[in-house]
Amino acid sequence: MGKSIIETNSINQDSASPITHGKNNINQLLDVDQLASFMNVPKSKIYSMTRQNGEGSIPRYKIGRYVRFDIVEIIAWLKEKRKNGGG
C-alpha cells in the first residue's frame, strides 16, 4: 500500500508554509493553537470567531469534532476585513 500524504511529506507544525506533494502545493491546515499563535490572540478568541456564521465569518473546515484553518484562506480573509474596515 502506498504512503499517505502525511507519511510522504514531513509537515512542520511550527510553519504555516505550504507542503509539496509531487507537482501539487497543498496548503497546511492549522489547528486552533497554531492559528492563535499565528494571529497573536488567545485561543478563546479563535473559538469565539468559529461560532459566527455567514458572510464574513472566519474560513474554517470542520473535520469531525475538529476545526482546521487554511493559512492562505485566513490571510486573504484578514486582508478583506482590513480592506472593508472590519475589526
C-alpha positions as CSV (number, residue, x, y, z in Angstrom):
1,M,0.0,0.0,0.0
2,G,1.3,3.5,-0.9
3,K,2.2,6.1,1.7
4,S,-0.3,8.8,2.5
5,I,0.4,12.5,2.0
6,I,1.2,12.9,5.7
7,E,3.6,9.9,5.7
8,T,5.2,11.1,2.4
9,N,5.7,14.7,3.4
10,S,7.1,15.8,6.7
11,I,4.8,18.5,8.0
12,N,6.5,21.1,10.1
13,Q,3.9,22.0,12.8
14,D,5.8,25.3,13.5
15,S,5.4,26.5,10.0
16,A,2.5,27.8,8.0
17,S,4.2,27.3,4.7
18,P,2.6,25.0,2.1
19,I,3.8,21.5,1.8
20,T,4.5,19.9,-1.6
21,H,3.2,16.5,-2.8
22,G,4.5,15.8,-6.3
23,K,3.7,18.8,-8.5
24,N,0.9,20.0,-6.3
25,N,1.2,22.6,-3.5
26,I,-1.0,21.6,-0.6
27,N,-1.7,24.4,2.0
28,Q,-1.1,23.2,5.5
29,L,-4.2,23.2,7.8
30,L,-3.7,24.8,11.2
31,D,-5.4,23.9,14.4
32,V,-6.8,26.4,16.9
33,D,-3.5,26.6,18.8
34,Q,-1.4,27.2,15.7
35,L,-3.9,29.9,14.4
36,A,-4.0,31.6,17.8
37,S,-0.2,31.8,17.8
38,F,-0.1,33.0,14.2
39,M,-2.6,35.7,14.9
40,N,-1.2,36.5,18.3
41,V,-4.6,36.2,20.0
42,P,-5.9,33.9,22.8
43,K,-7.4,30.5,21.7
44,S,-10.7,31.7,23.2
45,K,-10.8,34.4,20.5
46,I,-10.4,31.8,17.8
47,Y,-13.1,29.6,19.3
48,S,-15.4,32.7,19.5
49,M,-14.8,33.5,15.9
50,T,-15.7,29.9,14.8
51,R,-19.1,30.3,16.5
52,Q,-20.0,33.1,14.0
53,N,-21.6,32.0,10.7
54,G,-22.5,33.7,7.5
55,E,-20.7,36.1,5.2
56,G,-17.5,37.4,6.6
57,S,-17.0,34.7,9.2
58,I,-13.6,33.1,9.6
59,P,-13.0,30.5,6.9
60,R,-12.7,27.0,8.5
61,Y,-13.1,23.4,8.0
62,K,-14.9,21.0,10.3
63,I,-13.3,17.6,10.4
64,G,-15.5,15.6,12.8
65,R,-15.2,17.5,16.0
66,Y,-12.0,19.3,15.0
67,V,-11.7,22.7,13.4
68,R,-8.9,23.4,10.9
69,F,-7.9,26.6,9.1
70,D,-6.2,27.0,5.7
71,I,-3.5,29.6,6.3
72,V,-3.8,31.0,2.7
73,E,-7.6,31.5,3.2
74,I,-7.0,33.1,6.6
75,I,-4.6,35.6,5.2
76,A,-7.0,36.5,2.4
77,W,-9.8,36.8,4.9
78,L,-7.7,39.1,7.1
79,K,-6.8,41.3,4.1
80,E,-10.5,41.5,3.1
81,K,-11.5,42.5,6.6
82,R,-8.9,45.2,6.7
83,K,-10.0,46.5,3.2
84,N,-13.6,46.6,4.3
85,G,-12.8,48.3,7.6
86,G,-13.8,45.3,9.7
87,G,-12.1,44.6,13.0
